[in-house]
Amino acid sequence: MSEASSPQTPSHLEVKDAQVIFRTVWEDLQEEYGLSNLRFPKELILLGGAPGAGKGTQTEHIRQLRDLTCPAIVVSSLLNSPMAKKIKAHGGLVGDSEVVGLVLRELLKPEYRDGAILDGFPRTTEQVECVKLLIGKMNELWRQHHETPLALQFRKPTIHVVILYVDEKTSIERQLKRGAELLRHNREVETTGIGTLADVRDTDLKEDSARRRYKVFKEQTWDALTSLKEHFFYHFINAQGRVEEVETNIERELQYQSSLELDPTTFDLMRRVPLAQEIVVHARQELVNRLDSYAVDQREKFQQVIGFAEEKLLPIIQRHAITGMAFINTENELLDDPTAMAMLIDLFSERGFRAVIDLHRIEIPEKFDVQTGEIQCRIKKVYRIQIRFQGSEIRRG
């Protein structure tokens, strides 16, 4: 699926309007809460999309993917004034100043400190500009508190823009389908008296209203959302398919990336430790090289290790073929040589086993000095070997 045309550059008037809106809201917040209490979420996921794209359906999946504990902030639910309800019922948009003020106050709640999903924000060019200004303020607060006791309260923000997209035909079909489902639900509630009546909008019932709502999205919201790709992590999700297909697309886009999400100082401290996939990517080739070198350069010792495995370990492993686990203790001095121990682990790895060897030292009393009461001990070395493999499956008839 190709994206629509590139977003339009916001006009000077739109930018100026957004600056006035944001400055007014920010000053109100600063006066109400105090600057040191303007603590916004570490992670913000701006979830947008065409009507009927499945934002409500996919919100829980996104929340679980990002380990967020709080429900999404559904911006339309924040706007419950009679005027706002009337505008929404006809597929229109609520004023930017009201939206921005409500959203920022909601984000300051402590339960969203680690992260929040904003469902349906931003939707206009002015709201987009307010988002940019907000992130600028959050970064400013992060820099001010970076090396202070409040550093964990003002972390560097991570912003993901997630766009679920469907075409006009699919959008209208899904809106009308949802309307039919809501009507059935309301009839059941009225008949049985069980449950709560759901709000049904014109866009859920009338094709013209649904089409107009999609047109508003394409003409106003789409350009506003796509303009964010120049500033934040941007994820364009094909939402045309089945729910499971869309979930897979989202998982692929939102997989964890430490370099994008950790504080730069934290990432710099950790980067010397390689990623697990970097270690295992060439593990098979390196195993082959080691085994070949054992056979060529240390043939005698390698043969001893193979003989030890055949004679002492395999009989025990075979007795545990059903469980797929064998735990073996041995005092064989062959394993005192670290090279021999490495050979044994590599030998089992090549044969499809997972082997772990742990050295356990035990003090064994040997002499007792009657005069001093001192006990002399010798150290007994016991090698505890764990062998794991795919066990046998027993059919029961």
Stockholm file with secondary structure:
# STOCKHOLM 1.0

chainA/1-397         MSEASSPQTPSHLEVKDAQVIFRTVWEDLQEEYGLSNLRFPKELILLGGAPGAGKGTQTEHIRQLRDLTCPAIVVSSLLNSPMAKKIKAHGGLVGDSEVVGLVLRELLKPEYRDGAILDGFPRTTEQVECVKLLIGKMNELWRQHHETPLALQFRKPTIHVVILYVDEKTSIERQLKRGAELLRHNREVETTGIGTLADVRDTDLKEDSARRRYKVFKEQTWDALTSLKEHFFYHFINAQGRVEEVETNIERELQYQSSLELDPTTFDLMRRVPLAQEIVVHARQELVNRLDSYAVDQREKFQQVIGFAEEKLLPIIQRHAITGMAFINTENELLDDPTAMAMLIDLFSERGFRAVIDLHRIEIPEKFDVQTGEIQCRIKKVYRIQIRFQGSEIRRG
#=GR chainA/1-397 SS CCCCSCCCCCCHHHHHHHHHHHHHHHHHHHHHHCGGGCCCCSEEEEEEECTTSCHHHHHHHHHHHTTCCSCCEEHHHHCCSHHHHHHHHTTCCCCHHHHHHHHHHHHTSGGGSSCEEEETCCCSHHHHHHHHHHHHHHHHHHHHHTTSTTGGGSCCCEEEEEEEECCHHHHHHHHHHHHHHHHHHHHHHHHHCCSCCCCCCHHHHCHHHHHHHHHHIIIIIHHHHHGGGGTSEEEEEECSSCHHHHHHHHHHHSCCCHHHHSCHHHHHHHTTSCCHHHHHTTHHHHHHHHHHHHHHHSHHHHHHHHHHIIIIIHHHHHHTTTTTEEEEEECCGGGGSHHHHHHHHHHHHHTTCEEEEEEEEEEEEEEECTTTCCEEEEEEEEEEEEEECCCCCCCCC
#=GC SS_cons         CCCCSCCCCCCHHHHHHHHHHHHHHHHHHHHHHCGGGCCCCSEEEEEEECTTSCHHHHHHHHHHHTTCCSCCEEHHHHCCSHHHHHHHHTTCCCCHHHHHHHHHHHHTSGGGSSCEEEETCCCSHHHHHHHHHHHHHHHHHHHHHTTSTTGGGSCCCEEEEEEEECCHHHHHHHHHHHHHHHHHHHHHHHHHCCSCCCCCCHHHHCHHHHHHHHHHIIIIIHHHHHGGGGTSEEEEEECSSCHHHHHHHHHHHSCCCHHHHSCHHHHHHHTTSCCHHHHHTTHHHHHHHHHHHHHHHSHHHHHHHHHHIIIIIHHHHHHTTTTTEEEEEECCGGGGSHHHHHHHHHHHHHTTCEEEEEEEEEEEEEEECTTTCCEEEEEEEEEEEEEECCCCCCCCC
//
